[in-house]
Structures are given as C-alpha cells and as structure tokens.
Amino acid sequence: MNYPIAIETGDDTHAYGVVVPDLPGCFSAGDTLDEAIANAHEAIELWLETVMDDGGTIPAPSSVAELQTHPEYAGWIWAVAPVDLAKLSDRAERINITLPARVLRRIDAAARAAGESRSGYIARCAVMGKRQA
C-alpha cells in the first residue's frame, strides 16, 4: 500500500513539513527532504497501528494526481510512502492454505502491481475489507 505524502518545502530556519492527506491528523517533519520522507513513513505506520489496535478501518490511499488538485497543497512536493500492513501486525503467524493455481497467479500479479508481498497484499485486502484482486 502506497500513501501519498504532501511535503511543504523547508529552508535554513524551517523544517520540511509533511502531511498525509488520506490519514487525518497524520503529519511529520524533517530538517532535510530525505529525513521528512523517512519520518513520514514512521508516522504513517504508527497511525495505522493505532487504527488497527482500535479496530478501525484503514483508509485506502488516494492517487497523487487527485490530491494535487486540492488548492491547500498548491506548490507542495509529492512523494509516496510504501507500507506493508502485514509487517504492522504484532505477531506474524505462518499458515498453510490451498488455492487454485489460477487464483494464486491473480493474487501474485495484483501484489506485484501494488508493490507488495503476497502476504502483505492479502493482509491489506482483509484489513481494508475490500475485494482488491
């Protein structure tokens, strides 16, 4: 899952500010652009973990193109923070499942297209409660 992040440019006296438009109240900052992006990734994971722990719904990421149309982000820099929901779990559990080869190929293709592992893709689909394959 890739969340777009909007980055307000910093300067010698101001940090780069980062907002995650799809996750209300999720924001971060950094003294450099690279630090701001890394800190945003951490903020996103903490936000998602909190929602998961509270039994809430994980919002789907919007497209950068759609978010760029919002006037409040005019002139901001855009980046994407990849997050694997399977890695946010408290404890990974190995399971053995049986699926038709055709279904497994579709899952693998969708996971690759989303830039995720098979386990991460299945976990995201289950947590989001949406059919993604």
Steps between C-alpha positions, in 0.01 A plus 500: 500500500646836396385814679559835329667760720492877445820677599521870573844627407734596782789744507799588720276587795192280440463124478326322214141438608321183392128426489337166412170612344335156518570459874336778703738648756803314363790738449873523550804713421872484436799728464572359154271367228631145550448524876148635451408206275650245743319661794174501305535126440538446876202727574284308253589165658422632849169646380401173333603290801284716726198464270556125472531464879176696545318282246455789257492501123818561304435765231602419146771724356396762245690567181759775504336649189167536680656651813701751295172662395433615858586870532640462852791299353590743220878517465567204731735214408348153469646162591361156578562303818468121457352311795460123537205439734617144563812639670292713737346198668609422853589149407535327168345158476594248234201327344451239233218566256392335180391709203444421135811589296295748295397688815855500635631644170240780524598575859870508411440726199289742707760500779781576252293780343443647848871466586425264788583150611234231462445496877489878518248519217270241655526671841417840349198364317374335817561805723343740252206268444503560125539262212832603341589202280 
